Amino acid sequence: MNRRPIPQGCLPAVRDAVLGGGEPSAAPRPVIGDSWHRVRRSGLDPDTGRPSLPLSAEEIERRRHTSPLGQLLPQLRSGLMSVADTERHLLVVTDPEGRVLWRYGDRAVRRSADRIAFGLGAAWSEDSVGTNAIGTALVERRPVQVHSAEHFVRSHHAWTCAASPLHDPRDGRLLGVVDVSGPAETFYPATLALVTAVAKVAEGELRARHWETVDRLRSMAAPLLCRLGGRALVVDRDGWTAAVVGMASAGRIALPKSVQAGRVWLPSLGMCSVQPLPDGWLVRLEDGEEQADERARTANRVVVDLRRPRPWTITVSGEAGHWAQDLTPRHAELLYALARHRAGRTAAELAVDLFGDATRTVTVRAEMSRIRRTLAGVLTHRPYRFAEGVDVQLRCPPDAADLLPGSTAPLVLGARRGRDALP
């Protein structure tokens, strides 16, 4: 949770003490302190940042054209432009890299933003400009407000900003960030709540449009499946099921990161034949002797790769081939915990690992159910663990402090602080 920042007059002294390795008069908010720590370790200059060239106009247009956020601009502007107009703020929308793709607001504040390179195509990730609402929200994957000298780079201290990540409801993929920024004297604590609420409404609009697409695919898929024998299903491009025949319905199947027509091995289904459809795929399960089918579904090697800040991936290999998919932050935490504890963890133990609260078992069981549907034959339960005979490789960053940035899971925090040795 974000609590009210330290009074603006005290912030510069707190920042200078922390960055200088001294003892501050008051502790920064945890989200700010964690960000300062990350940025200090990266060697970023607290006076100038790490200037980068803005994107070209052609590249901005290309990214705008390919971003799903373009269709949400009416919702974002209607929800936030009243603040941007009347309170001398900017409304900014970035891509997942923190590159500014759209910017609206008062002409005078836009000129002020240009003086700190906060223009179209500019990079506002933590790697480029240090602690700021956009970059820190990208790392934390949650709404963040950064006020005045909470910014790492000194030239940004005259600003206040509130940002919320925008996720694709189909697969949880980070699409970018919506941000409201302006002069520090216009700071208002409720701005973060407003930005967060508008972001949720925008994500809801994406969700509604997605289900409209699935409904259209279903109307086309039903007669197609009626003509087929065996087991088959039609899914959209993200694996959401539109229609099924000869087998139990599944809400979603996990497709490989790069799907191509032909024979594909899926851990949850075995060997399949995949054919393209408008806005989706026809997936036909290959039938045969039960024993052969079981061999096709058996995994013998799993690699959980957490080395990069993102994306984190899991790669599953078996007799029939291999399969890879990106991991959500929560699933990365769970698989990290299970890879660290090969003997297995109960729901209560995983709740302690992730939340520090053994009563949070309902959340754990729901998330584990989702993972096990994707990784059939790889994970088992009672207790939750990787299946016998599966070679599990956990790949972590060389520096433990870089493990799963943004995670607040106690198990991860302990590893970052060196209390638990990494594999």
C-alpha positions in Angstrom: 0.0 0.0 0.0 1.2 3.6 -0.7 1.0 5.8 2.4 1.3 9.6 2.3 4.8 10.6 1.4 7.2 12.4 3.8 6.5 16.2 3.8 8.1 17.7 0.7 10.5 19.9 2.8 12.1 16.8 4.4 12.4 14.7 1.2 15.7 16.2 -0.1 17.5 15.5 3.1 16.1 12.0 3.3 17.1 11.3 -0.3 20.6 12.7 0.2 21.2 10.7 3.3 20.1 7.4 1.8 22.0 7.9 -1.5 25.1 9.0 0.5 25.0 5.9 2.7 24.0 7.8 5.8 21.1 7.5 8.3 18.0 9.4 7.2 15.9 11.3 9.7 12.9 9.4 8.4 12.7 6.2 6.4 11.4 6.5 2.8 8.3 4.6 1.8 9.2 0.9 1.1 8.4 1.2 -2.6 10.6 4.3 -2.9 13.4 2.8 -0.8 13.5 -0.4 -2.8 13.6 1.6 -6.1 16.4 3.8 -4.8 18.4 0.7 -3.9 17.9 -0.8 -7.4 18.8 2.4 -9.1 21.9 3.0 -7.0 23.2 -0.5 -7.8 22.7 0.2 -11.5 25.2 3.1 -11.3 22.7 5.8 -12.5 23.9 9.4 -12.0 21.5 11.0 -9.5 22.0 14.4 -11.1 21.6 13.6 -14.8 20.2 10.1 -15.1 21.2 8.1 -18.2 20.1 10.1 -21.2 18.8 8.1 -24.1 17.7 9.1 -27.6 14.0 9.4 -28.1 12.3 7.1 -30.6 11.9 8.4 -34.1 8.5 9.6 -35.3 8.3 6.5 -37.5 9.0 4.2 -34.6 6.5 5.9 -32.4 3.8 5.4 -35.0 4.7 1.8 -35.5 4.5 1.1 -31.8 1.2 3.0 -31.5 -0.2 0.9 -34.4 0.7 -2.4 -32.7 -0.2 -1.5 -29.2 -3.7 -2.5 -27.9 -3.6 0.7 -25.8 -4.5 2.9 -28.7 -8.1 1.7 -28.6 -8.3 2.6 -24.9 -7.3 6.3 -25.4 -11.0 7.5 -25.3 -11.6 5.8 -22.0 -8.3 7.1 -20.5 -8.8 10.6 -21.7 -12.4 10.9 -20.6 -11.4 9.6 -17.1 -8.3 11.7 -16.6 -8.1 14.7 -18.9 -10.2 16.8 -16.5 -7.3 16.5 -14.1 -4.7 17.1 -16.8 -6.5 20.2 -18.0 -7.6 21.9 -14.7 -4.7 20.9 -12.5 -1.9 21.6 -14.9 -1.0 17.9 -15.3 0.0 15.7 -18.2 -1.7 12.5 -19.2 1.0 10.1 -20.5 0.6 6.6 -21.9 3.7 4.5 -22.4 4.6 1.1 -23.8 6.0 -1.8 -21.7 9.5 -0.4 -22.0 8.4 2.9 -20.6 8.6 4.8 -23.9 6.1 7.6 -24.1 3.7 6.9 -27.0 0.9 9.5 -26.2 1.0 12.7 -24.2 -1.9 15.2 -23.6 -2.3 18.2 -21.4 -1.7 21.9 -20.8 0.7 23.5 -23.2 2.8 25.2 -20.5 3.3 22.0 -18.6 4.2 20.2 -21.8 7.0 22.8 -22.4 8.2 22.1 -18.8 8.2 18.4 -19.5 10.2 18.9 -22.6 12.9 20.5 -20.5 13.4 17.3 -18.6 13.2 15.1 -21.8 9.7 13.9 -20.9 8.4 14.1 -24.5 7.1 11.7 -27.1 9.4 8.7 -27.6 11.4 9.4 -24.4 12.4 6.4 -22.2 11.1 6.6 -18.6 12.1 3.3 -17.3 14.1 3.1 -14.0 17.2 2.1 -16.0 17.0 5.5 -17.8 15.7 8.1 -15.4 15.7 6.3 -12.0 12.8 6.3 -9.6 9.7 7.7 -11.1 6.0 6.6 -11.2 6.2 5.2 -14.7 9.4 3.2 -14.4 8.8 2.1 -10.8 5.2 0.9 -11.7 6.7 -1.1 -14.5 9.1 -2.9 -12.1 6.6 -3.2 -9.3 3.7 -4.2 -11.6 1.3 -2.1 -9.4 0.2 1.6 -9.1 2.8 3.9 -7.8 2.9 7.6 -6.8 6.2 9.5 -6.7 6.4 13.0 -5.3 9.1 15.6 -5.5 12.5 14.4 -4.1 11.3 10.8 -4.1 12.5 10.9 -7.7 16.0 9.6 -7.9 17.2 12.2 -10.5 17.5 15.7 -9.0 16.1 17.6 -12.0 12.7 15.7 -11.5 12.2 17.0 -8.0 9.8 19.8 -9.2 7.4 17.1 -10.3 4.8 14.8 -8.9 3.4 11.8 -10.7 1.0 8.9 -10.3 1.0 5.8 -12.6 -0.8 2.5 -13.0 0.2 -0.5 -15.1 -2.2 -1.6 -17.8 -2.4 -5.4 -18.3 -4.0 -7.5 -21.1 -6.8 -9.4 -19.3 -6.4 -12.3 -21.8 -3.0 -13.3 -20.6 -1.8 -10.9 -17.9 0.8 -9.4 -20.3 2.0 -5.9 -19.4 0.9 -3.5 -22.1 2.2 -0.2 -20.7 1.5 2.4 -18.1 -0.9 5.3 -17.8 0.5 8.3 -15.8 -0.6 11.7 -14.6 2.3 14.1 -13.9 2.6 17.7 -13.0 4.2 20.4 -10.8 5.0 19.2 -7.3 2.8 21.9 -5.8 -0.2 20.3 -7.4 0.3 17.0 -5.4 -3.0 15.4 -4.4 -3.0 12.0 -2.6 -6.3 10.9 -4.3 -4.7 11.2 -7.8 -3.2 7.7 -7.5 -6.6 6.2 -6.6 -8.2 8.0 -9.7 -5.5 6.8 -12.0 -5.8 3.2 -10.7 -9.6 3.3 -11.1 -9.4 4.6 -14.7 -6.8 1.9 -15.5 -9.1 -0.8 -14.2 -12.0 0.5 -16.3 -9.8 0.5 -19.4 -8.7 -3.1 -18.7 -12.4 -4.0 -18.3 -13.0 -2.6 -21.8 -10.3 -4.8 -23.2 -11.8 -7.8 -21.4 -15.3 -7.1 -22.9 -13.8 -6.8 -26.4 -11.9 -10.0 -26.0 -15.1 -11.9 -25.1 -16.8 -10.4 -28.1 -14.0 -11.9 -30.3 -14.4 -15.3 -28.6 -18.2 -15.2 -29.2 -17.6 -14.5 -32.9 -15.1 -17.4 -33.1 -17.6 -19.7 -31.3 -20.3 -19.0 -33.9 -17.9 -20.1 -36.6 -16.3 -23.0 -34.7 -19.4 -24.9 -33.7 -20.4 -26.1 -37.2 -16.8 -26.8 -38.0 -16.3 -29.1 -35.0 -19.6 -31.0 -35.7 -18.0 -32.3 -38.9 -14.8 -33.6 -37.2 -14.2 -36.9 -35.4 -12.1 -37.4 -32.4 -11.1 -34.8 -29.9 -10.7 -31.2 -30.9 -11.1 -27.7 -29.7 -11.1 -24.2 -31.2 -9.2 -21.5 -29.3 -8.5 -17.9 -29.9 -4.9 -16.7 -30.4 -4.3 -16.6 -26.6 -5.6 -20.1 -26.0 -9.1 -19.2 -24.7 -11.6 -21.9 -25.7 -14.4 -21.0 -28.0 -15.7 -24.6 -28.7 -14.8 -28.2 -28.0 -15.8 -31.7 -29.1 -15.0 -35.2 -27.8 -13.5 -34.0 -24.5 -14.1 -31.9 -21.4 -14.1 -28.2 -21.9 -11.2 -26.2 -20.7 -11.4 -22.5 -20.1 -8.0 -21.9 -21.6 -5.1 -23.9 -22.9 -1.5 -22.6 -22.6 -0.1 -22.3 -26.1 3.7 -22.0 -26.8 5.1 -18.5 -27.0 5.4 -18.9 -30.8 2.6 -21.0 -32.3 2.9 -22.3 -35.8 0.7 -24.6 -37.9 1.6 -28.3 -37.7 2.3 -30.8 -34.9 2.7 -29.2 -31.5 3.3 -30.9 -28.1 1.3 -29.3 -25.3 2.0 -30.5 -21.7 -1.7 -30.3 -20.8 -2.9 -32.2 -23.9 -0.1 -34.2 -25.4 0.7 -34.2 -29.2 -1.7 -32.1 -31.2 -2.2 -30.9 -34.7 -2.7 -27.1 -34.9 -4.4 -25.4 -37.9 -4.9 -21.6 -38.2 -8.4 -20.1 -38.2 -9.5 -16.5 -38.5 -8.6 -15.0 -35.0 -7.7 -18.4 -33.6 -6.5 -22.0 -33.9 -8.1 -25.4 -34.5 -6.4 -27.9 -32.1 -6.9 -31.6 -32.8 -5.6 -34.1 -30.3 -3.7 -37.1 -31.8 -5.4 -40.3 -30.7 -3.7 -43.6 -30.4 -3.0 -46.2 -27.8 -3.3 -44.9 -24.3 0.3 -45.9 -23.4 1.7 -43.9 -26.3 -0.5 -41.0 -25.4 0.9 -41.0 -21.9 4.4 -41.0 -23.2 3.6 -38.0 -25.4 2.4 -36.2 -22.3 5.3 -37.0 -20.1 7.8 -34.3 -19.3 11.3 -35.1 -18.2 12.9 -31.7 -17.9 11.8 -28.3 -16.7 13.8 -25.0 -16.8 12.5 -22.1 -14.7 14.4 -19.1 -16.0 14.3 -16.0 -13.7 17.6 -14.5 -14.7 16.2 -11.4 -16.5 14.1 -8.7 -14.9 11.4 -9.9 -17.3 10.0 -11.9 -19.0 10.4 -14.9 -16.8 9.9 -18.2 -18.6 9.3 -21.9 -18.1 10.5 -24.4 -20.7 9.1 -28.0 -20.5 10.8 -30.8 -22.4 9.7 -34.3 -23.0 10.0 -37.3 -25.4 7.7 -35.6 -27.9 9.3 -32.1 -27.9 9.5 -29.0 -25.9 7.3 -26.0 -25.0 7.9 -22.6 -23.5 5.7 -19.9 -22.0 6.2 -16.6 -20.1 5.3 -16.6 -16.4 3.1 -14.1 -14.5 4.8 -12.6 -11.4 2.7 -14.8 -9.1 3.4 -18.0 -11.0 7.1 -17.1 -11.1 7.1 -16.8 -7.3 5.3 -20.2 -6.9 7.5 -22.1 -9.2 10.6 -20.5 -7.5 9.3 -21.7 -4.1 8.7 -25.3 -5.5 12.1 -25.4 -7.2 13.7 -24.4 -3.9 11.7 -27.0 -1.9 11.8 -30.1 -4.1 10.2 -32.3 -1.3 7.1 -30.2 -1.7 5.1 -27.5 0.1 1.7 -27.5 1.5 -0.8 -24.7 0.7 -0.1 -23.2 4.1 3.7 -23.3 3.6 3.4 -21.7 0.2 1.1 -19.0 1.8 3.9 -18.2 4.2 6.5 -18.2 1.4 4.4 -15.8 -0.7 2.5 -13.7 1.8 4.0 -14.4 5.3 0.5 -15.5 6.3 -0.4 -19.2 6.6 -4.1 -18.5 6.3 -3.9 -17.3 2.7 -4.4 -20.9 1.4 -7.4 -20.1 -0.8 -5.3 -17.8 -3.0 -2.5 -20.3 -3.2 -4.8 -23.2 -4.1 -6.5 -21.1 -6.9 -3.1 -20.1 -8.4 -1.8 -23.7 -8.1 -4.9 -25.0 -9.9 -4.2 -22.6 -12.8 -0.6 -23.7 -13.0 -1.4 -27.4 -12.8 -3.9 -27.1 -15.7 -1.1 -25.6 -17.8 1.6 -28.0 -16.6 -0.2 -31.3 -16.5 2.2 -34.1 -15.6 4.8 -31.6 -14.4 3.3 -30.6 -11.0 1.5 -32.8 -8.5 -0.1 -32.1 -5.1 -0.5 -33.3 -1.5 2.0 -31.6 -1.1 2.5 -29.4 -4.1 5.7 -30.3 -5.9 7.4 -31.2 -9.2 6.6 -34.7 -10.3 9.1 -37.5 -9.6 11.5 -38.1 -12.5 11.4 -34.5 -13.7 14.8 -32.8 -13.8 14.2 -29.2 -12.6 16.7 -26.5 -13.3 16.2 -23.1 -11.6 18.1 -20.3 -13.2 18.5 -17.2 -11.1 20.3 -13.8 -11.6 24.1 -13.8 -10.8 23.3 -11.1 -8.1 20.6 -12.3 -5.7 19.4 -8.7 -5.3 18.1 -8.8 -8.8 15.8 -11.8 -8.2 12.1 -11.2 -9.2 12.2 -7.4 -8.9 9.0 -6.0 -7.5 8.2 -9.2 -5.6 7.3 -8.8 -1.9 7.2 -12.5 -1.2 9.1 -13.2 2.1 10.9 -16.2 0.4 12.1 -13.9 -2.3 13.0 -11.0 0.0 15.1 -13.5 2.1 17.0 -14.6 -0.9 17.7 -11.1 -2.0 19.0 -10.2 1.4 21.3 -13.2 1.5 19.5 -15.1 4.2 18.9 -18.0 1.9 21.4 -19.2 -0.6 20.3 -19.3 -4.2 20.7 -22.5 -6.2 
